[in-house]
């Protein structure tokens, strides 16, 4: 897979999901996403997929 998809999620969506999962303060404190665990990143992707599926179902 190409690195062209590196920023597939908008920053706004990442921040919204991070807030929902309770890791936004860590991201803000650390100044980036580097210390967010891979498990949490996977949970963020799962949440983003759920949001996209809901949006597709609602029109």
C-alpha distance matrix in Angstrom:
0.0 3.8 6.7 8.4 8.4 10.2 13.4 12.9 16.3 19.4 21.5 24.3 22.4 21.3 24.9 26.3 24.4 25.1 28.7 28.8 27.4 29.8 27.5 28.0 30.9 29.0 26.3 29.1 31.2 28.5 27.4 23.7 21.1 21.0 23.5 22.3 21.6 18.4 20.6 21.6 18.1 17.4 20.7 19.8 16.7 19.1 21.7 19.6 18.8 22.6 23.5 21.3 22.9 26.3 25.9 24.9 27.9 30.2 29.6
3.8 0.0 3.8 5.3 6.7 8.3 11.6 11.8 15.4 18.0 20.0 23.0 21.7 20.6 24.1 25.9 24.4 25.0 28.6 29.0 27.9 30.1 27.6 27.5 30.4 28.5 25.5 28.0 30.2 27.4 25.9 22.4 20.3 20.3 23.2 22.3 22.3 19.5 22.0 22.5 18.9 18.8 22.0 20.5 17.8 20.6 22.7 20.2 20.0 23.8 24.1 21.9 24.0 27.2 26.3 25.5 28.9 30.8 29.9
6.7 3.8 0.0 3.8 5.3 5.3 8.8 10.1 13.4 15.6 17.1 20.4 19.5 18.1 21.3 23.5 22.3 22.5 26.0 26.9 25.8 27.6 24.9 24.6 27.3 25.4 22.3 24.6 26.7 24.0 22.3 18.9 17.0 17.1 20.3 19.6 20.1 17.7 20.6 20.6 16.9 17.6 20.7 18.8 16.6 19.9 21.6 19.1 19.6 23.3 23.3 21.5 24.0 26.9 25.9 25.7 29.1 30.7 30.0
8.4 5.3 3.8 0.0 3.8 5.5 7.6 8.4 12.0 13.8 15.9 18.9 18.2 17.5 20.8 22.7 21.9 22.6 25.9 26.8 26.2 28.1 25.6 24.9 27.8 26.4 23.1 25.0 27.6 25.2 23.1 19.8 18.2 19.0 22.2 21.3 22.1 19.9 22.4 22.0 18.2 18.9 21.5 19.2 16.9 20.1 21.4 18.4 18.8 22.5 22.0 19.9 22.6 25.3 23.9 23.6 27.2 28.5 27.4
8.4 6.7 5.3 3.8 0.0 3.8 5.5 5.1 8.8 11.3 13.6 16.4 15.2 14.5 18.0 19.6 18.5 19.4 22.8 23.3 22.8 24.9 22.7 22.2 25.3 24.1 20.9 23.1 25.7 23.6 21.8 18.3 16.3 17.4 20.3 18.9 19.5 17.2 19.3 18.8 15.0 15.5 17.9 15.6 13.1 16.3 17.6 14.6 15.1 18.8 18.4 16.4 19.1 21.9 20.7 20.6 24.0 25.5 24.7
10.2 8.3 5.3 5.5 3.8 0.0 3.8 5.8 8.5 10.6 11.9 15.2 14.3 12.8 16.0 18.2 17.2 17.4 20.9 21.9 21.1 22.8 20.2 19.6 22.4 21.0 17.7 19.9 22.4 20.0 18.3 14.7 12.8 13.8 16.9 15.8 16.9 14.9 17.5 16.8 13.0 14.3 16.8 14.4 12.7 16.3 17.4 14.8 16.0 19.5 19.1 17.8 20.7 23.2 22.2 22.7 26.0 27.2 26.8
13.4 11.6 8.8 7.6 5.5 3.8 0.0 3.8 5.5 6.9 8.4 11.6 11.1 10.1 13.2 15.3 14.9 15.4 18.5 19.7 19.5 21.1 18.7 17.6 20.6 19.8 16.3 18.1 21.0 19.2 17.0 13.7 12.3 14.2 17.2 15.8 17.4 16.0 18.2 16.7 13.1 14.7 16.5 13.4 12.1 15.7 16.0 13.0 14.9 18.1 16.9 15.9 19.2 21.2 19.8 20.7 24.1 24.9 24.5
12.9 11.8 10.1 8.4 5.1 5.8 3.8 0.0 3.8 6.6 9.4 11.7 10.2 10.0 13.5 14.8 14.0 15.4 18.4 18.9 18.9 21.1 19.3 18.5 21.8 21.3 18.1 20.0 23.1 21.6 19.7 16.4 14.5 16.6 19.2 17.2 18.3 16.4 18.0 16.5 13.0 13.7 15.2 12.2 10.2 13.4 13.7 10.4 11.7 15.0 14.0 12.4 15.6 17.8 16.5 17.1 20.5 21.5 21.1
16.3 15.4 13.4 12.0 8.8 8.5 5.5 3.8 0.0 3.8 6.4 8.2 6.4 6.5 9.9 11.0 10.5 12.1 14.8 15.4 15.8 17.9 16.4 15.3 18.8 18.6 15.6 17.3 20.6 19.6 17.8 14.7 13.0 15.8 17.9 15.6 17.1 15.8 16.9 14.8 11.7 12.8 13.4 10.0 8.9 12.0 11.4 8.1 10.5 13.2 11.7 11.0 14.5 16.0 14.8 16.2 19.4 19.9 20.0
19.4 18.0 15.6 13.8 11.3 10.6 6.9 6.6 3.8 0.0 3.8 5.3 5.3 6.3 8.7 10.0 10.8 12.2 14.3 15.6 16.6 18.1 16.6 14.7 18.0 18.4 15.1 16.0 19.6 19.1 16.8 14.2 13.4 16.6 18.8 16.8 19.0 18.3 19.5 16.9 14.1 15.8 16.0 12.2 12.0 14.9 13.5 10.4 13.2 15.4 13.0 12.7 16.4 17.3 15.5 17.4 20.6 20.5 20.3
21.5 20.0 17.1 15.9 13.6 11.9 8.4 9.4 6.4 3.8 0.0 3.8 5.5 5.0 6.1 8.5 9.9 10.3 12.2 14.2 15.2 16.0 14.2 11.8 14.7 15.3 11.9 12.4 16.0 15.7 13.3 11.1 10.9 14.4 16.4 14.8 17.5 17.6 18.9 15.9 13.6 16.1 16.0 12.2 13.1 16.1 14.4 12.1 15.4 17.2 14.9 15.4 19.0 19.5 18.1 20.4 23.3 23.0 23.2
24.3 23.0 20.4 18.9 16.4 15.2 11.6 11.7 8.2 5.3 3.8 0.0 3.8 5.5 5.2 6.1 8.7 9.8 10.6 12.5 14.3 15.2 14.2 11.5 14.6 16.0 13.1 13.2 17.0 17.4 15.3 13.6 13.5 17.2 18.7 16.7 19.3 19.6 20.2 16.9 15.1 17.3 16.4 12.7 13.9 16.2 13.7 11.6 15.1 16.1 13.2 14.2 17.8 17.6 16.1 18.9 21.5 20.7 21.2
22.4 21.7 19.5 18.2 15.2 14.3 11.1 10.2 6.4 5.3 5.5 3.8 0.0 3.8 5.4 5.0 6.1 8.4 9.8 10.6 12.2 14.0 13.4 11.6 15.1 16.2 13.7 14.7 18.3 18.5 16.9 14.7 13.5 17.1 18.3 15.7 17.8 17.5 17.7 14.6 12.8 14.4 13.3 9.6 10.5 12.5 10.1 7.8 11.3 12.3 9.7 10.9 14.4 14.4 13.4 16.1 18.6 18.2 19.0
21.3 20.6 18.1 17.5 14.5 12.8 10.1 10.0 6.5 6.3 5.0 5.5 3.8 0.0 3.8 5.5 5.3 6.0 8.5 9.9 10.5 11.9 10.5 9.0 12.6 13.0 10.3 11.9 15.3 15.1 13.9 11.3 9.8 13.4 14.5 11.9 14.2 14.2 14.7 11.5 9.7 12.0 11.3 7.5 9.2 11.8 9.9 8.4 12.1 13.5 11.8 13.1 16.4 16.9 16.4 18.9 21.3 21.3 22.3
24.9 24.1 21.3 20.8 18.0 16.0 13.2 13.5 9.9 8.7 6.1 5.2 5.4 3.8 0.0 3.8 5.5 5.0 6.1 8.6 9.8 10.2 9.1 6.5 9.8 11.2 8.8 9.5 13.1 13.7 12.5 10.9 10.4 14.2 14.7 12.5 15.3 16.2 16.5 12.9 12.0 14.6 13.3 9.9 12.4 14.5 12.1 11.3 15.1 15.7 13.7 15.7 18.9 18.6 18.2 21.1 23.2 22.8 23.9
26.3 25.9 23.5 22.7 19.6 18.2 15.3 14.8 11.0 10.0 8.5 6.1 5.0 5.5 3.8 0.0 3.8 5.5 5.2 6.4 8.8 9.9 10.2 8.3 11.6 13.5 11.9 12.5 15.9 17.0 16.1 14.6 13.7 17.4 17.6 14.9 17.1 17.7 17.3 13.7 13.2 15.0 12.9 9.8 12.2 13.5 10.3 9.9 13.6 13.4 11.1 13.6 16.5 15.7 15.5 18.8 20.4 19.7 21.3
24.4 24.4 22.3 21.9 18.5 17.2 14.9 14.0 10.5 10.8 9.9 8.7 6.1 5.3 5.5 3.8 0.0 3.8 5.3 5.0 6.2 8.5 8.7 8.2 12.0 13.0 11.7 13.4 16.4 17.0 16.7 14.6 12.8 16.1 16.0 12.8 14.3 14.7 13.8 10.3 10.0 11.5 9.1 6.2 9.0 10.0 7.1 7.5 11.1 11.0 9.8 12.5 15.0 14.7 15.2 18.1 19.7 19.6 21.4
25.1 25.0 22.5 22.6 19.4 17.4 15.4 15.4 12.1 12.2 10.3 9.8 8.4 6.0 5.0 5.5 3.8 0.0 3.8 5.4 5.1 5.9 5.1 4.7 8.4 9.2 8.2 10.1 12.8 13.4 13.6 11.8 10.1 13.4 12.8 9.8 11.9 13.1 12.6 8.8 9.1 11.5 9.5 7.1 10.6 12.0 9.8 10.6 14.2 14.4 13.5 16.0 18.5 18.4 19.0 21.8 23.4 23.4 25.2
28.7 28.6 26.0 25.9 22.8 20.9 18.5 18.4 14.8 14.3 12.2 10.6 9.8 8.5 6.1 5.2 5.3 3.8 0.0 3.8 5.4 5.0 6.1 4.9 7.8 10.0 9.8 10.5 13.1 14.7 14.9 14.0 13.1 16.4 15.5 12.8 15.0 16.5 15.6 11.8 12.7 14.9 12.3 10.3 13.8 14.6 11.7 12.8 16.3 15.8 14.5 17.5 19.8 19.0 19.6 22.8 24.0 23.5 25.6
28.8 29.0 26.9 26.8 23.3 21.9 19.7 18.9 15.4 15.6 14.2 12.5 10.6 9.9 8.6 6.4 5.0 5.4 3.8 0.0 3.8 5.5 7.9 8.2 11.0 12.8 12.9 14.2 16.6 17.9 18.3 17.0 15.5 18.6 17.5 14.3 15.6 16.6 14.9 11.4 12.7 13.9 10.7 9.3 12.6 12.5 9.4 11.3 14.4 13.1 12.3 15.7 17.5 16.5 17.7 20.8 21.6 21.3 23.7
27.4 27.9 25.8 26.2 22.8 21.1 19.5 18.9 15.8 16.6 15.2 14.3 12.2 10.5 9.8 8.8 6.2 5.1 5.4 3.8 0.0 3.8 5.7 7.7 10.4 11.1 11.6 13.7 15.6 16.4 17.4 15.8 13.8 16.4 14.8 11.5 12.2 13.5 11.5 8.1 10.2 11.4 8.2 7.8 11.5 11.4 9.3 11.7 14.6 13.8 13.9 17.0 18.6 18.3 19.8 22.5 23.4 23.6 26.0
29.8 30.1 27.6 28.1 24.9 22.8 21.1 21.1 17.9 18.1 16.0 15.2 14.0 11.9 10.2 9.9 8.5 5.9 5.0 5.5 3.8 0.0 3.8 5.8 7.3 8.5 10.0 11.5 12.8 14.2 15.7 14.8 13.5 15.9 13.9 11.2 12.6 14.8 13.3 9.9 12.2 14.1 11.4 10.9 14.7 15.0 12.9 15.1 18.1 17.5 17.2 20.4 22.2 21.6 22.9 25.8 26.7 26.7 29.1
27.5 27.6 24.9 25.6 22.7 20.2 18.7 19.3 16.4 16.6 14.2 14.2 13.4 10.5 9.1 10.2 8.7 5.1 6.1 7.9 5.7 3.8 0.0 3.8 5.5 5.3 6.5 8.8 10.0 10.8 12.3 11.2 9.8 12.2 10.3 7.8 9.9 12.4 11.8 8.3 10.1 12.9 11.1 10.1 13.8 15.1 13.5 15.0 18.3 18.4 18.1 20.8 23.0 22.9 23.9 26.6 28.0 28.2 30.1
28.0 27.5 24.6 24.9 22.2 19.6 17.6 18.5 15.3 14.7 11.8 11.5 11.6 9.0 6.5 8.3 8.2 4.7 4.9 8.2 7.7 5.8 3.8 0.0 3.8 5.4 5.1 6.1 8.5 9.8 10.4 9.8 9.4 12.4 11.4 9.6 12.5 14.8 14.8 11.1 11.9 15.0 13.4 11.4 14.8 16.5 14.5 15.2 18.8 19.1 18.0 20.5 23.2 22.9 23.3 26.2 27.9 27.6 29.3
30.9 30.4 27.3 27.8 25.3 22.4 20.6 21.8 18.8 18.0 14.7 14.6 15.1 12.6 9.8 11.6 12.0 8.4 7.8 11.0 10.4 7.3 5.5 3.8 0.0 3.8 5.4 5.0 5.9 8.4 9.7 10.4 10.9 13.3 11.7 10.9 13.9 16.8 16.9 13.5 14.8 18.0 16.4 14.9 18.4 20.0 18.1 19.0 22.6 22.7 21.7 24.3 26.9 26.5 26.9 30.0 31.5 31.1 32.9
29.0 28.5 25.4 26.4 24.1 21.0 19.8 21.3 18.6 18.4 15.3 16.0 16.2 13.0 11.2 13.5 13.0 9.2 10.0 12.8 11.1 8.5 5.3 5.4 3.8 0.0 3.8 5.4 5.1 5.9 8.3 8.5 8.6 10.2 8.1 7.8 10.8 14.1 14.6 11.7 13.0 16.4 15.5 14.3 17.7 19.6 18.3 19.3 22.6 23.2 22.6 25.0 27.5 27.6 28.2 30.9 32.6 32.6 34.3
26.3 25.5 22.3 23.1 20.9 17.7 16.3 18.1 15.6 15.1 11.9 13.1 13.7 10.3 8.8 11.9 11.7 8.2 9.8 12.9 11.6 10.0 6.5 5.1 5.4 3.8 0.0 3.8 5.5 5.2 5.9 5.2 5.6 8.1 7.6 7.2 10.9 13.5 14.7 11.6 11.7 15.4 15.0 13.1 16.0 18.5 17.3 17.5 20.9 22.0 21.1 23.0 25.9 26.2 26.3 29.0 31.0 31.0 32.4
29.1 28.0 24.6 25.0 23.1 19.9 18.1 20.0 17.3 16.0 12.4 13.2 14.7 11.9 9.5 12.5 13.4 10.1 10.5 14.2 13.7 11.5 8.8 6.1 5.0 5.4 3.8 0.0 3.8 5.5 5.1 6.5 8.6 11.0 10.8 10.9 14.6 17.2 18.4 15.2 15.3 18.9 18.2 16.0 19.0 21.4 19.7 19.7 23.4 24.2 22.8 24.8 27.9 27.8 27.6 30.5 32.6 32.1 33.4
31.2 30.2 26.7 27.6 25.7 22.4 21.0 23.1 20.6 19.6 16.0 17.0 18.3 15.3 13.1 15.9 16.4 12.8 13.1 16.6 15.6 12.8 10.0 8.5 5.9 5.1 5.5 3.8 0.0 3.8 5.5 8.0 10.1 11.4 10.3 11.4 14.9 18.0 19.2 16.3 17.0 20.6 20.1 18.4 21.5 23.8 22.4 22.7 26.3 27.1 26.0 28.2 31.1 31.1 31.1 33.9 35.9 35.6 37.0
28.5 27.4 24.0 25.2 23.6 20.0 19.2 21.6 19.6 19.1 15.7 17.4 18.5 15.1 13.7 17.0 17.0 13.4 14.7 17.9 16.4 14.2 10.8 9.8 8.4 5.9 5.2 5.5 3.8 0.0 3.8 5.6 7.6 8.0 7.3 9.3 12.8 15.8 17.6 15.2 15.4 19.2 19.3 17.7 20.4 23.1 22.2 22.4 25.7 27.0 26.2 28.0 30.9 31.4 31.4 33.9 36.1 36.1 37.3
27.4 25.9 22.3 23.1 21.8 18.3 17.0 19.7 17.8 16.8 13.3 15.3 16.9 13.9 12.5 16.1 16.7 13.6 14.9 18.3 17.4 15.7 12.3 10.4 9.7 8.3 5.9 5.1 5.5 3.8 0.0 3.8 7.3 8.5 9.4 11.0 14.7 17.1 19.2 16.6 16.0 19.8 20.1 17.9 20.3 23.2 22.2 21.8 25.2 26.7 25.5 26.9 30.2 30.6 30.2 32.7 35.2 35.0 35.9
23.7 22.4 18.9 19.8 18.3 14.7 13.7 16.4 14.7 14.2 11.1 13.6 14.7 11.3 10.9 14.6 14.6 11.8 14.0 17.0 15.8 14.8 11.2 9.8 10.4 8.5 5.2 6.5 8.0 5.6 3.8 0.0 3.8 5.7 7.5 8.5 12.2 14.0 16.4 13.9 12.8 16.6 17.2 14.9 17.0 20.1 19.4 18.8 22.1 23.9 22.9 24.1 27.2 28.1 27.7 29.9 32.5 32.6 33.4
21.1 20.3 17.0 18.2 16.3 12.8 12.3 14.5 13.0 13.4 10.9 13.5 13.5 9.8 10.4 13.7 12.8 10.1 13.1 15.5 13.8 13.5 9.8 9.4 10.9 8.6 5.6 8.6 10.1 7.6 7.3 3.8 0.0 3.8 5.7 5.5 8.9 10.4 12.8 10.5 9.1 12.9 13.9 11.8 13.7 16.9 16.7 16.2 19.2 21.2 20.7 21.8 24.7 25.8 25.8 27.8 30.3 30.8 31.7
21.0 20.3 17.1 19.0 17.4 13.8 14.2 16.6 15.8 16.6 14.4 17.2 17.1 13.4 14.2 17.4 16.1 13.4 16.4 18.6 16.4 15.9 12.2 12.4 13.3 10.2 8.1 11.0 11.4 8.0 8.5 5.7 3.8 0.0 3.8 5.7 8.2 9.8 12.9 11.6 10.4 13.9 15.5 14.2 15.8 18.9 19.3 19.0 21.7 23.8 23.7 24.7 27.4 28.8 28.9 30.7 33.2 34.0 34.9
23.5 23.2 20.3 22.2 20.3 16.9 17.2 19.2 17.9 18.8 16.4 18.7 18.3 14.5 14.7 17.6 16.0 12.8 15.5 17.5 14.8 13.9 10.3 11.4 11.7 8.1 7.6 10.8 10.3 7.3 9.4 7.5 5.7 3.8 0.0 3.8 6.2 9.0 11.4 10.2 10.3 13.7 14.8 14.2 16.3 18.8 19.1 19.7 22.3 24.0 24.2 25.7 28.1 29.3 29.8 31.8 33.9 34.7 36.0
22.3 22.3 19.6 21.3 18.9 15.8 15.8 17.2 15.6 16.8 14.8 16.7 15.7 11.9 12.5 14.9 12.8 9.8 12.8 14.3 11.5 11.2 7.8 9.6 10.9 7.8 7.2 10.9 11.4 9.3 11.0 8.5 5.5 5.7 3.8 0.0 3.8 6.6 8.3 6.5 6.9 10.3 11.0 10.5 12.9 15.2 15.4 16.2 18.9 20.3 20.7 22.3 24.6 25.7 26.5 28.5 30.4 31.3 32.7
21.6 22.3 20.1 22.1 19.5 16.9 17.4 18.3 17.1 19.0 17.5 19.3 17.8 14.2 15.3 17.1 14.3 11.9 15.0 15.6 12.2 12.6 9.9 12.5 13.9 10.8 10.9 14.6 14.9 12.8 14.7 12.2 8.9 8.2 6.2 3.8 0.0 3.8 5.3 5.2 6.3 8.7 9.9 10.6 12.6 14.3 15.3 16.6 18.6 20.1 21.1 22.7 24.5 25.9 27.1 28.7 30.5 31.8 33.4
18.4 19.5 17.7 19.9 17.2 14.9 16.0 16.4 15.8 18.3 17.6 19.6 17.5 14.2 16.2 17.7 14.7 13.1 16.5 16.6 13.5 14.8 12.4 14.8 16.8 14.1 13.5 17.2 18.0 15.8 17.1 14.0 10.4 9.8 9.0 6.6 3.8 0.0 3.8 5.4 4.9 6.1 8.6 9.6 10.5 12.3 14.1 15.1 16.5 18.4 19.8 20.9 22.5 24.4 25.6 26.8 28.7 30.3 31.7
20.6 22.0 20.6 22.4 19.3 17.5 18.2 18.0 16.9 19.5 18.9 20.2 17.7 14.7 16.5 17.3 13.8 12.6 15.6 14.9 11.5 13.3 11.8 14.8 16.9 14.6 14.7 18.4 19.2 17.6 19.2 16.4 12.8 12.9 11.4 8.3 5.3 3.8 0.0 3.8 5.4 5.0 6.3 8.7 9.9 10.5 12.4 14.2 15.4 16.6 18.5 20.0 21.1 22.8 24.5 25.8 27.1 28.8 30.7
21.6 22.5 20.6 22.0 18.8 16.8 16.7 16.5 14.8 16.9 15.9 16.9 14.6 11.5 12.9 13.7 10.3 8.8 11.8 11.4 8.1 9.9 8.3 11.1 13.5 11.7 11.6 15.2 16.3 15.2 16.6 13.9 10.5 11.6 10.2 6.5 5.2 5.4 3.8 0.0 3.8 5.3 4.9 6.2 8.7 9.7 10.4 12.2 14.2 15.2 16.4 18.3 19.9 21.0 22.5 24.3 25.7 27.0 28.8
18.1 18.9 16.9 18.2 15.0 13.0 13.1 13.0 11.7 14.1 13.6 15.1 12.8 9.7 12.0 13.2 10.0 9.1 12.7 12.7 10.2 12.2 10.1 11.9 14.8 13.0 11.7 15.3 17.0 15.4 16.0 12.8 9.1 10.4 10.3 6.9 6.3 4.9 5.4 3.8 0.0 3.8 5.4 4.9 6.3 8.7 9.8 10.5 12.4 14.3 15.2 16.5 18.4 20.0 21.0 22.5 24.4 25.8 27.2
17.4 18.8 17.6 18.9 15.5 14.3 14.7 13.7 12.8 15.8 16.1 17.3 14.4 12.0 14.6 15.0 11.5 11.5 14.9 13.9 11.4 14.1 12.9 15.0 18.0 16.4 15.4 18.9 20.6 19.2 19.8 16.6 12.9 13.9 13.7 10.3 8.7 6.1 5.0 5.3 3.8 0.0 3.8 5.3 5.1 6.2 8.6 9.8 10.6 12.5 14.3 15.3 16.6 18.5 20.0 21.1 22.7 24.5 26.1
20.7 22.0 20.7 21.5 17.9 16.8 16.5 15.2 13.4 16.0 16.0 16.4 13.3 11.3 13.3 12.9 9.1 9.5 12.3 10.7 8.2 11.4 11.1 13.4 16.4 15.5 15.0 18.2 20.1 19.3 20.1 17.2 13.9 15.5 14.8 11.0 9.9 8.6 6.3 4.9 5.4 3.8 0.0 3.8 5.4 5.0 6.2 8.6 9.9 10.6 12.4 14.2 15.3 16.6 18.4 20.0 21.2 22.7 24.7
19.8 20.5 18.8 19.2 15.6 14.4 13.4 12.2 10.0 12.2 12.2 12.7 9.6 7.5 9.9 9.8 6.2 7.1 10.3 9.3 7.8 10.9 10.1 11.4 14.9 14.3 13.1 16.0 18.4 17.7 17.9 14.9 11.8 14.2 14.2 10.5 10.6 9.6 8.7 6.2 4.9 5.3 3.8 0.0 3.8 5.4 5.1 6.1 8.6 9.8 10.5 12.3 14.2 15.4 16.5 18.3 20.0 21.1 22.8
16.7 17.8 16.6 16.9 13.1 12.7 12.1 10.2 8.9 12.0 13.1 13.9 10.5 9.2 12.4 12.2 9.0 10.6 13.8 12.6 11.5 14.7 13.8 14.8 18.4 17.7 16.0 19.0 21.5 20.4 20.3 17.0 13.7 15.8 16.3 12.9 12.6 10.5 9.9 8.7 6.3 5.1 5.4 3.8 0.0 3.8 5.4 5.0 6.2 8.6 9.8 10.4 12.2 14.3 15.2 16.4 18.3 20.0 21.3
19.1 20.6 19.9 20.1 16.3 16.3 15.7 13.4 12.0 14.9 16.1 16.2 12.5 11.8 14.5 13.5 10.0 12.0 14.6 12.5 11.4 15.0 15.1 16.5 20.0 19.6 18.5 21.4 23.8 23.1 23.2 20.1 16.9 18.9 18.8 15.2 14.3 12.3 10.5 9.7 8.7 6.2 5.0 5.4 3.8 0.0 3.8 5.5 5.2 6.3 8.8 9.9 10.6 12.5 14.4 15.4 16.6 18.6 20.3
21.7 22.7 21.6 21.4 17.6 17.4 16.0 13.7 11.4 13.5 14.4 13.7 10.1 9.9 12.1 10.3 7.1 9.8 11.7 9.4 9.3 12.9 13.5 14.5 18.1 18.3 17.3 19.7 22.4 22.2 22.2 19.4 16.7 19.3 19.1 15.4 15.3 14.1 12.4 10.4 9.8 8.6 6.2 5.1 5.4 3.8 0.0 3.8 5.4 5.0 6.3 8.7 9.9 10.7 12.4 14.3 15.4 16.6 18.7
19.6 20.2 19.1 18.4 14.6 14.8 13.0 10.4 8.1 10.4 12.1 11.6 7.8 8.4 11.3 9.9 7.5 10.6 12.8 11.3 11.7 15.1 15.0 15.2 19.0 19.3 17.5 19.7 22.7 22.4 21.8 18.8 16.2 19.0 19.7 16.2 16.6 15.1 14.2 12.2 10.5 9.8 8.6 6.1 5.0 5.5 3.8 0.0 3.8 5.4 5.1 6.2 8.6 9.9 10.5 12.3 14.3 15.4 16.8
18.8 20.0 19.6 18.8 15.1 16.0 14.9 11.7 10.5 13.2 15.4 15.1 11.3 12.1 15.1 13.6 11.1 14.2 16.3 14.4 14.6 18.1 18.3 18.8 22.6 22.6 20.9 23.4 26.3 25.7 25.2 22.1 19.2 21.7 22.3 18.9 18.6 16.5 15.4 14.2 12.4 10.6 9.9 8.6 6.2 5.2 5.4 3.8 0.0 3.8 5.4 5.0 6.1 8.6 9.8 10.4 12.2 14.2 15.5
22.6 23.8 23.3 22.5 18.8 19.5 18.1 15.0 13.2 15.4 17.2 16.1 12.3 13.5 15.7 13.4 11.0 14.4 15.8 13.1 13.8 17.5 18.4 19.1 22.7 23.2 22.0 24.2 27.1 27.0 26.7 23.9 21.2 23.8 24.0 20.3 20.1 18.4 16.6 15.2 14.3 12.5 10.6 9.8 8.6 6.3 5.0 5.4 3.8 0.0 3.8 5.5 5.1 6.2 8.6 9.9 10.6 12.4 14.5
23.5 24.1 23.3 22.0 18.4 19.1 16.9 14.0 11.7 13.0 14.9 13.2 9.7 11.8 13.7 11.1 9.8 13.5 14.5 12.3 13.9 17.2 18.1 18.0 21.7 22.6 21.1 22.8 26.0 26.2 25.5 22.9 20.7 23.7 24.2 20.7 21.1 19.8 18.5 16.4 15.2 14.3 12.4 10.5 9.8 8.8 6.3 5.1 5.4 3.8 0.0 3.8 5.5 5.2 6.2 8.7 10.0 10.6 12.6
21.3 21.9 21.5 19.9 16.4 17.8 15.9 12.4 11.0 12.7 15.4 14.2 10.9 13.1 15.7 13.6 12.5 16.0 17.5 15.7 17.0 20.4 20.8 20.5 24.3 25.0 23.0 24.8 28.2 28.0 26.9 24.1 21.8 24.7 25.7 22.3 22.7 20.9 20.0 18.3 16.5 15.3 14.2 12.3 10.4 9.9 8.7 6.2 5.0 5.5 3.8 0.0 3.8 5.5 5.1 6.1 8.6 9.9 10.8
22.9 24.0 24.0 22.6 19.1 20.7 19.2 15.6 14.5 16.4 19.0 17.8 14.4 16.4 18.9 16.5 15.0 18.5 19.8 17.5 18.6 22.2 23.0 23.2 26.9 27.5 25.9 27.9 31.1 30.9 30.2 27.2 24.7 27.4 28.1 24.6 24.5 22.5 21.1 19.9 18.4 16.6 15.3 14.2 12.2 10.6 9.9 8.6 6.1 5.1 5.5 3.8 0.0 3.8 5.4 5.1 6.2 8.6 10.1
26.3 27.2 26.9 25.3 21.9 23.2 21.2 17.8 16.0 17.3 19.5 17.6 14.4 16.9 18.6 15.7 14.7 18.4 19.0 16.5 18.3 21.6 22.9 22.9 26.5 27.6 26.2 27.8 31.1 31.4 30.6 28.1 25.8 28.8 29.3 25.7 25.9 24.4 22.8 21.0 20.0 18.5 16.6 15.4 14.3 12.5 10.7 9.9 8.6 6.2 5.2 5.5 3.8 0.0 3.8 5.4 5.1 6.2 8.8
25.9 26.3 25.9 23.9 20.7 22.2 19.8 16.5 14.8 15.5 18.1 16.1 13.4 16.4 18.2 15.5 15.2 19.0 19.6 17.7 19.8 22.9 23.9 23.3 26.9 28.2 26.3 27.6 31.1 31.4 30.2 27.7 25.8 28.9 29.8 26.5 27.1 25.6 24.5 22.5 21.0 20.0 18.4 16.5 15.2 14.4 12.4 10.5 9.8 8.6 6.2 5.1 5.4 3.8 0.0 3.8 5.5 5.2 6.4
24.9 25.5 25.7 23.6 20.6 22.7 20.7 17.1 16.2 17.4 20.4 18.9 16.1 18.9 21.1 18.8 18.1 21.8 22.8 20.8 22.5 25.8 26.6 26.2 30.0 30.9 29.0 30.5 33.9 33.9 32.7 29.9 27.8 30.7 31.8 28.5 28.7 26.8 25.8 24.3 22.5 21.1 20.0 18.3 16.4 15.4 14.3 12.3 10.4 9.9 8.7 6.1 5.1 5.4 3.8 0.0 3.8 5.5 5.4
27.9 28.9 29.1 27.2 24.0 26.0 24.1 20.5 19.4 20.6 23.3 21.5 18.6 21.3 23.2 20.4 19.7 23.4 24.0 21.6 23.4 26.7 28.0 27.9 31.5 32.6 31.0 32.6 35.9 36.1 35.2 32.5 30.3 33.2 33.9 30.4 30.5 28.7 27.1 25.7 24.4 22.7 21.2 20.0 18.3 16.6 15.4 14.3 12.2 10.6 10.0 8.6 6.2 5.1 5.5 3.8 0.0 3.8 5.5
30.2 30.8 30.7 28.5 25.5 27.2 24.9 21.5 19.9 20.5 23.0 20.7 18.2 21.3 22.8 19.7 19.6 23.4 23.5 21.3 23.6 26.7 28.2 27.6 31.1 32.6 31.0 32.1 35.6 36.1 35.0 32.6 30.8 34.0 34.7 31.3 31.8 30.3 28.8 27.0 25.8 24.5 22.7 21.1 20.0 18.6 16.6 15.4 14.2 12.4 10.6 9.9 8.6 6.2 5.2 5.5 3.8 0.0 3.7
29.6 29.9 30.0 27.4 24.7 26.8 24.5 21.1 20.0 20.3 23.2 21.2 19.0 22.3 23.9 21.3 21.4 25.2 25.6 23.7 26.0 29.1 30.1 29.3 32.9 34.3 32.4 33.4 37.0 37.3 35.9 33.4 31.7 34.9 36.0 32.7 33.4 31.7 30.7 28.8 27.2 26.1 24.7 22.8 21.3 20.3 18.7 16.8 15.5 14.5 12.6 10.8 10.1 8.8 6.4 5.4 5.5 3.7 0.0
